[in-house]
């Protein structure tokens, strides 16, 4: 996908997208993280990535002793769509993408266009030789430790050897996406999915190339 036209748009990046900033030629406007293991392992790298606005879950950013430049939002266990990061907080429903959508709503965006939401991992459970199971202690999805290159993201070192991460909970993600879709629509806004060959079916599909032509 040609992402160069997005340099002039408001963009929300998640987790380790900063590993692609050099190749992209720009950094996302916002950078978000909500998962414990992402923040504890890569929170400092995120703050150093060059984004003007970095948002992280209050649960983990504070315990990781990150710089004050990080803006924290309340992470809520209750599965509802949050309109205010400080009062109501956000429920990530298993993915930081849901957090970013709620931030976009709070900022007043009337349309959110999803890009790169494949909704598919090659790794969907413990695979001998690729990841090692690790018991969950906080009610989150099962965690694993990578012992090889990452086959699920745009670069093999995204979750490279030794990185702890959570296996995706697709059902919980889809419930969160549906909740976000309905909330946007009830309030005269919309979320569309421009991911090329993505497997998510919750949002209306739009053609990425057509959107880029319109923006140009």
N, C-alpha and C positions, 0 to 999 in steps of 0.2 A: 504494500500500500504506500502511495506517495503521501507522506505526512507533512511535507514541507509547507503546504498552504495553512496548516494549523498554527504556524508561528505567529500569525496575526489574530488568532482567536483566543478566547478564554478557554483554557484547558485544565482539566483535573487529571493529574497523574497519580498512580498508586504504587506503594511499596518500592520496588527497586527499578522502576522505569528510568531512574536517573542513569542507569548503566547505558542507556541508549541516547542520552542527551548529546554526546559528542557527534554521533552519527547523524542525529536529527538536525543538528545545527541550532537548536533552541532548547530551552527547558520549559516544562509545563508551568502554567501560571500558578497553579496550586499543586501541592504534593501531600497525599494523605496516607495514613496508616492506622489501622485499628487492632491488629493482631499482636498478641503478647510477644511472640517469638520474632516477628519482623522488627518491632520497636526495640526489643532488648539487644538484638544482634546487629541491626543496621540503622538504628535511630540516629546515631551520630553522623553516619554517612549521608543520611537524608538531609540533615540540617546543613551539611557542607556542600550540597549538590547544586546550589545556585538558584533555587526557587525563592521567590520573594515571600511566599506564604506556605508554611509547613504546618499541617494539622495532624495531631495524634491523640489517641485515646488517653484520657486523664489517668486511667488505671495503671498504665505502663510507662508513660512518658516521665512521670514524676519519680517512679522507682528507678528509672534508668539514668536519672540525674542529667537530663538533657538541657541545653541552653535555654534561656528565657525567651529566645526568639521563636521557639516552638509554641504554637497556639494549641491549647488542649480543649477537647470537647468531652462532655460527659458520655460515658458508655453505659447504656441501659440494658438490663437483662430482659425487660418486658418487650415482647415483639410488637412494637407499634412504630408508625412513621413519625419521626421527630421533626418539628418545625423550628426548634430553637436549640442550638448546641450547648447553651449554658443552663437553661432552665429545665427543658424536657429531656435533652440529651438525645443520642442516637443509638438505635439497635442495628448492628451491622448485618444481622441475618446471615452470618457465615462468610461475608465477603466485604472488603473495603469499598467495592463498587457501590454497594448500597449506602455506605457512609457518604461517599462523594455525591451521590444523587441527593441525599438529604441536605448536604451543604449547599448544593446548587439551588435547591428550593429555597433555603434560608436566604441566600444571596439575591433571590428574586428572578432567577433565570426562568423564562417562560418555556423554553425548549431545551432539552438535553439530548444530545446525539451520542450514542454509545459506539465506541470504536475499539476493536481488539478484545471484545468480550467473547472469547471462543466458547466458553461454557463446556470445556472438554479438557481433560488431562489424560495423557498417556498413562500416567501413574494414578490408579484409582484405589490401590490397596497395597499392603506389604508385598514387595516383589524381591525375591531372593537375589542378592548381588547388586541391587539398586538402592534400597532403603531399608532401614532397620526399625522395627516397631518400638515405640516408646509409650508407656502408659500415660493417659491423661489424668491430671490431678485437679482440674478446675471445671469439669463438666463440658469442656470444649471437645471438638472432634479429635479423633486419635492423632497423635503426633508421631512423626517419623524423623529419622536422621539420614540425610543423603550420604551415600558412600561413593557416588559417581557423578557424572555430568547430569545436568537437569534437562530432561527431554520435553518438559512441559511449557517452557517459556522461550523468549526470543534469543536468549543467550545461555550457553551451557553452565555458566557460573552464577546464574540467577539464584538457584538453590543448589550450590555446588557441594562438594564433599565436606561433611561435618556440619552442615546447616540443618537446624531443627525447624520443621514446618508442620502445618496441620493439613491432614488429608481433607479434600473438599467435601462438603455436605451439600450435595446438589439440591436435595428436596428443600432444605432450609433456605438456600439461596433463592430458589424459585418462589417460595412464599414471600420472601422479602421483596423481590422484584415485582410481583403481582401487587403487593401492598403499595409500593411506590407508584406503579402505573396508575392504580385506581385513585390514589391521592392527588396525583398531578391532574388527571382527567376531571375529577370533581371540582377542581379549582381553575379550570380553563387553561391548563398547561398540558404539555405532552412530552413523552420520552419516546424516542425512536432508536432503532438499532441499525447502524450502518456497518457492522462487522462483516467482513468478507468471509463467507463460508462458516459463520458462527452457528452453533447448535442451539442457541437460546431462542425460545419461541414465545416468550411472554410479551414482547413489545412489537409494534408494527415494524416491518422491515423497510428500509429505504436503501437506495443505491448510492454508495459512497461517491462514486465518480460523478454522479449527477449533482450531489450536494456540493462537491468541490467546484464544479463548473458554475453553480449558482453563486457561490461565495466570491469567485473571481470576477 
